[in-house]
Amino acid sequence: MELNIGQIRRDFPILTQKVFGKPLIYLDNAATTQKPLSVIRKIEDIYSTINANVHRGIHHLSQLATESHEEARKTVQRYINAASPGEIIFTSGTTDSINLVAHSFCRSQCKPGDEIIITTMEHHSNIVPWQIQRDISGIEIKVAPLRENGEICLEDVEELISSKTRLIAIAHVSNVLGTINPVAGIIQLAHDYNIPVLVDAAQSIQHLPVDVQALDCDFLAFSAHKMYGPTGVGVLYGKERLLEKMPPYRAGGEMIAHVSFEKTTFNELPYKFEAGTPDYVGSAALGKAIRYIENLGLDKIHRYEDRLLQYATDRLLQIEGIQIIGTSPHKSSVISFLVGGIHPYDMGMLLDQLGIALRTGHHCAQPLMDALGIEGTLRASFAFYNTEEEIDILVEGIGKVVKMF
Ligand code: PMP
């Protein structure tokens, strides 16, 4: 049986809203997804029943809150098929996860002149942390180029590999182009040279099955809020062997084994990297979001979203003067586009008046915009609660805006 979209939509209260008197058409899912009632209720439930700080008290509520938090870690472990819960580090999101690796990996594994490879299509959060490390640790950053249709090729990555390469950090799916990068091939290639790979899964974790052991990636970063979960919580997966070699990123409570003024020893994994009170409400709500996705089935989600992508691509291409940015045959449900000479911001504002929420701008990927020779795009990004009817209204809306110009 395929997904029952009508029923699914009823799980998302926000979708019944009107914006400027028009039914909300939410097509900004790559920025953040909406939340099902089960996730919203989980947050309320924790604050109403078991709220207490975790890992600290022997009292009843603290035990329950700790169990809930650690259960969520196991849910994440199962979802990405990590080998152990110790490899799941709760962070505040993808950005925080990448910063953790950049800081801790470079500090412990890199010397001046060593190289990190990224790609042209990276989000700022997979560029700027490395630039900061360039200033602190003296590393160099090499950038794999973009091919014509918005793809990264293995040969181009291989050409950048040298005896000084210490890590490759790459997005699984581009938040602008929608391209699904050949990460499995890149990981294999990198491992041939003994180089670990960090996968930024912010845009893949909610659309595609991600099995860290099958992929054999060394680090994986993602955010709960892009996968129907709450804001403010995310995950860094790391292979135990690598995490053990890395020093703590932040310091304070939770991450210590023993503290004296002379010397501090650090906690075991994953707590070594989780300083301070963790977002134990967010982690439990993320667990709920994962169960929501699992109940629908990622295979069904992928099939349905792929159909939306094809439908939207075909319908958009019927608009005169439209240019779709990113035309790889391997795409997730993200479409960036420009229409004639109309500024994306103007188009986005006018579509907003019609109740249609799209993203406009550089999408935190300014170097990609520079490589494409554009300032920004409009971006429609779809989730499993979107429909072909909504895409029809989008296309109609674009037609109306074009007529106004
Ligand atoms: N990487 C990619 C590919 C993204 O799309 C995003 C969010 N737009 C991020 C990283 C950063 O995610 P967050 O803001 O949740 O940390």
Residues whose N, C-alpha, C, O or C-beta is under 5 A from the ligand:
A	BS01	PMP	A30 G93 T94 T95 D96 H123 S125 A171 V173 N175 D200 A202 Q203 S223
